[in-house]
């Protein structure tokens, strides 16, 4: 089939201007032209555009994409496998970063008396202090922030490792409830939502039901939080959000 530049722009989610630019630099020159000189794109052109878009999402510059796509004997299968590997690495990095950001935002500014080696053991590759500035900007004037700061300042390495273990255990149990098909307003789901609230209160600050539902709303509104929960289990972000709200209504 042959597609006009407007059709291709609509299908691929790019502008006509972008397609013209790709043609001008030789990155994507359509195979056909009409008698009047208008571009006509083939299925092979669309396949190449798909690969271009993948590489652009991965941060590759256009000149490097052109070199990669024009490598000898580098068919679509080779590129898709390469992009899969790159995306897998990127996803892992983003999951770790989101986890660190969530921890920083819930615990506010983490004044943890740990050595660099101990920090690595507890948090992995990401230093939570690197994200503390955002937490301070958003909640620095609140009593919850000050209380969280006060408590966390006295935690030891073993305290943080215990918190991490608790959180991972809670995560396994709520994923099991989600996988069982139980609705988010089921007793099992709401009990885990309540445990989540109590864990925040026990470790950081007194988390009221109003504050807890506010956090739940943020879990959906903030891409970093949503990505963190979706990485644990697809659909977990929305499920936890609904369970927290249902629990708050029931307890109230």
C-alpha positions as CSV (number, residue, x, y, z in Angstrom):
1,X,0.0,0.0,0.0
2,X,1.0,3.6,-0.5
3,X,0.4,6.3,2.2
4,X,0.4,10.1,1.9
5,X,2.6,12.1,4.2
6,X,-0.4,13.2,6.1
7,X,-1.6,9.7,6.6
8,X,1.8,8.6,7.9
9,X,2.0,11.6,10.2
10,X,-1.3,10.6,11.7
11,X,-0.4,6.9,12.1
12,X,3.0,7.5,13.6
13,X,2.1,10.5,15.8
14,X,4.6,12.8,14.2
15,X,4.2,16.1,12.3
16,X,4.4,16.4,8.5
17,X,7.3,18.8,9.1
18,X,9.2,16.1,10.9
19,X,8.7,13.7,8.0
20,X,9.8,16.3,5.5
21,X,12.9,16.8,7.6
22,X,13.6,13.1,7.7
23,X,13.4,13.0,4.0
24,X,15.7,16.0,3.6
25,X,18.4,14.5,5.7
26,X,18.1,11.1,4.1
27,X,16.9,9.3,7.2
28,X,13.5,8.3,5.7
29,X,13.0,9.0,2.1
30,X,9.8,7.5,0.8
31,X,10.0,4.9,-2.0
32,X,7.4,6.5,-4.2
33,X,6.2,9.8,-5.6
34,X,3.1,10.8,-7.5
35,X,3.2,12.4,-10.9
36,X,2.9,15.7,-9.1
37,X,5.9,14.9,-6.9
38,X,4.0,14.2,-3.7
39,X,5.6,11.7,-1.3
40,X,4.1,8.2,-1.1
41,X,5.2,5.9,1.7
42,X,5.3,2.1,1.5
43,X,4.9,-0.5,4.3
44,X,8.7,-0.8,4.3
45,X,8.9,3.0,4.9
46,X,6.5,2.7,7.8
47,X,8.6,-0.2,9.3
48,X,11.7,2.0,9.1
49,X,9.8,4.9,10.7
50,X,8.8,2.7,13.5
51,X,12.4,1.8,14.2
52,X,13.4,5.5,14.0
53,X,10.8,6.3,16.6
54,X,12.0,3.6,18.9
55,X,15.5,4.8,18.7
56,X,14.4,8.4,19.3
57,X,12.6,7.4,22.4
58,X,15.8,5.8,23.6
59,X,17.6,9.1,23.1
60,X,19.6,8.4,20.0
61,X,20.5,11.4,17.8
62,X,19.2,11.3,14.2
63,X,22.6,11.0,12.6
64,X,23.4,8.0,14.8
65,X,20.0,6.4,14.0
66,X,20.8,6.7,10.3
67,X,24.1,4.9,10.8
68,X,22.5,2.1,12.8
69,X,19.7,1.5,10.4
70,X,22.0,1.5,7.4
71,X,24.3,-1.1,8.8
72,X,24.8,-4.1,6.5
73,X,22.6,-7.1,7.4
74,X,20.8,-5.3,10.2
75,X,17.2,-6.2,9.6
76,X,14.1,-5.3,11.7
77,X,14.6,-8.4,13.9
78,X,18.1,-7.3,14.9
79,X,16.9,-3.8,15.7
80,X,14.0,-4.9,17.7
81,X,16.2,-7.2,19.8
82,X,18.6,-4.4,20.4
83,X,15.9,-2.0,21.4
84,X,14.4,-4.6,23.7
85,X,17.7,-4.9,25.5
86,X,18.1,-1.2,25.7
87,X,14.6,-0.6,27.0
88,X,15.0,-3.4,29.6
89,X,18.0,-1.7,31.0
90,X,16.2,1.7,30.9
91,X,13.2,0.3,32.7
92,X,15.3,-1.2,35.4
93,X,17.1,2.1,35.9
94,X,13.8,4.0,36.1
95,X,12.3,1.5,38.5
96,X,15.2,2.0,40.8
97,X,15.0,5.7,40.5
98,X,11.3,5.8,41.2
99,X,11.7,3.6,44.2
100,X,14.4,6.0,45.6
101,X,12.1,9.0,44.8
102,X,9.2,7.4,46.6
103,X,11.2,6.6,49.6
104,X,12.6,10.2,49.7
105,X,9.1,11.8,49.3
106,X,7.5,9.6,52.0
107,X,10.4,9.9,54.4
108,X,11.1,13.6,53.4
109,X,14.7,14.5,53.8
110,X,16.6,11.4,54.9
111,X,19.3,12.4,57.3
112,X,20.5,8.8,57.7
113,X,23.7,8.1,59.7
114,X,25.1,5.6,57.3
115,X,28.4,5.1,55.6
116,X,28.5,5.2,51.8
117,X,28.8,1.4,51.7
118,X,25.8,1.0,54.0
119,X,23.7,3.4,51.9
120,X,24.5,1.3,48.8
121,X,23.4,-1.9,50.6
122,X,20.1,-0.4,51.7
123,X,19.2,1.7,48.6
124,X,21.1,0.3,45.7
125,X,22.5,2.6,43.1
126,X,20.5,5.7,44.1
127,X,21.2,8.1,46.9
128,X,17.9,9.2,48.4
129,X,19.4,12.6,49.4
130,X,19.6,13.3,45.7
131,X,15.8,13.6,45.7
132,X,15.3,15.2,49.1
133,X,15.3,18.7,47.7
134,X,12.0,18.0,45.8
135,X,10.4,16.7,49.0
136,X,11.5,19.7,50.9
137,X,10.1,22.1,48.3
138,X,6.7,20.3,48.3
139,X,6.3,19.6,52.0
140,X,9.0,21.4,53.9
141,X,6.5,23.6,55.8
142,X,4.3,20.8,57.0
143,X,4.2,19.1,60.4
144,X,4.4,15.7,58.7
145,X,7.6,16.7,57.0
146,X,9.2,17.9,60.3
147,X,8.1,14.8,62.1
148,X,9.4,12.5,59.4
149,X,12.7,14.3,59.4
150,X,13.0,14.0,63.2
151,X,12.2,10.3,63.2
152,X,14.4,9.3,60.3
153,X,17.4,11.2,61.6
154,X,17.7,8.6,64.4
155,X,17.3,5.5,62.3
156,X,20.2,3.1,62.0
157,X,21.3,0.9,59.1
158,X,19.4,-2.0,60.7
159,X,16.3,0.1,61.0
160,X,16.3,1.0,57.3
161,X,16.9,-2.6,56.3
162,X,14.0,-3.7,58.5
163,X,11.8,-1.1,56.8
164,X,12.8,-2.3,53.4
165,X,12.0,-5.9,54.3
166,X,8.6,-4.9,55.7
167,X,7.8,-3.0,52.5
168,X,8.9,-5.8,50.2
169,X,6.8,-8.3,52.3
170,X,3.8,-6.0,52.0
171,X,4.3,-5.7,48.3
172,X,4.3,-9.5,47.8
173,X,1.1,-9.8,49.7
174,X,-0.8,-7.1,47.9
175,X,0.3,-8.5,44.6
176,X,-1.1,-11.9,45.6
177,X,-4.4,-10.3,46.5
178,X,-4.5,-8.5,43.1
179,X,-3.6,-11.7,41.3
180,X,-6.4,-13.6,43.1
181,X,-9.0,-11.4,41.4
182,X,-10.3,-9.9,44.7
183,X,-11.8,-6.4,44.1
184,X,-10.0,-3.4,45.5
185,X,-12.8,-2.9,48.0
186,X,-12.5,-6.5,49.3
187,X,-11.6,-7.0,53.0
188,X,-8.2,-8.4,52.0
189,X,-7.3,-5.5,49.8
190,X,-8.5,-2.9,52.3
191,X,-6.7,-4.6,55.1
192,X,-3.4,-4.2,53.2
193,X,-4.3,-0.6,52.4
194,X,-4.7,0.0,56.1
195,X,-1.4,-1.8,56.8
196,X,0.2,0.6,54.3
197,X,-1.2,3.6,56.2
198,X,-0.1,2.3,59.5
199,X,3.4,1.6,58.2
200,X,3.7,5.2,57.2
201,X,2.5,6.3,60.6
202,X,4.8,3.9,62.4
203,X,8.0,4.8,60.5
204,X,7.6,8.5,59.4
205,X,4.6,10.6,60.4
206,X,1.0,10.2,61.6
207,X,-0.8,9.4,58.4
208,X,-4.5,10.3,58.6
209,X,-7.0,8.8,56.2
210,X,-7.3,12.1,54.5
211,X,-3.5,12.2,54.0
212,X,-3.5,8.6,52.9
213,X,-6.0,9.2,50.1
214,X,-4.0,12.2,49.1
215,X,-1.0,9.9,48.7
216,X,-3.1,7.5,46.7
217,X,-4.1,10.2,44.3
218,X,-0.5,11.1,43.9
219,X,0.3,7.5,43.1
220,X,-1.8,7.8,40.0
221,X,-1.1,11.5,39.1
222,X,2.7,11.3,39.3
223,X,4.2,9.1,36.6
224,X,7.1,8.1,38.8
225,X,4.9,6.7,41.5
226,X,2.7,5.0,38.9
227,X,5.7,3.5,37.1
228,X,7.0,2.1,40.4
229,X,3.8,0.3,41.3
230,X,3.3,-0.9,37.7
231,X,6.8,-2.4,37.8
232,X,5.8,-4.5,40.8
233,X,2.6,-5.7,39.0
234,X,0.6,-4.4,36.1
235,X,-2.5,-2.6,37.4
236,X,-1.2,-2.3,41.0
237,X,-1.1,1.5,41.0
238,X,-4.8,1.8,40.2
239,X,-5.7,-1.1,42.5
240,X,-3.8,0.4,45.5
241,X,-5.4,3.8,44.8
242,X,-8.9,2.3,44.8
243,X,-8.2,0.1,47.9
244,X,-6.9,3.1,49.9
245,X,-9.9,5.2,49.1
246,X,-12.3,2.2,49.9
247,X,-10.5,1.6,53.1
248,X,-10.7,5.3,54.1
249,X,-14.5,5.4,53.4
250,X,-15.1,2.2,55.3
251,X,-13.1,3.2,58.3
252,X,-14.6,6.6,58.4
